[in-house]
Amino acid sequence: MPQKDPCQKQACEIQKCLQGTNNYMESKCQAVIEELRKCCARYPKGRSLICSGFEKEEEEKQTLKCTPQ
């Protein structure tokens, strides 16, 4: 049986926030999104499938910083 994703609860909270009365406005769910970021920071890279989007975002930021102008 696969292990439950450690940040699944936070991801579900984001879905509830966006789908509720917030009409998919990300700006109204920033606190919930930040909770997911905090959860992802607690686990090693690759541990959470849900966090893979944040990991990719961080890699892209690092690549942009390192690219010579």
Secondary structure, DSSP 8 states (H G I E B T S, - for coil): -----TTHHHHHHHHHHHHTTTTT-GGGGHHHHHHHHHHHHTS-TTS-STTHHHHHHHHHHHHHHHS--
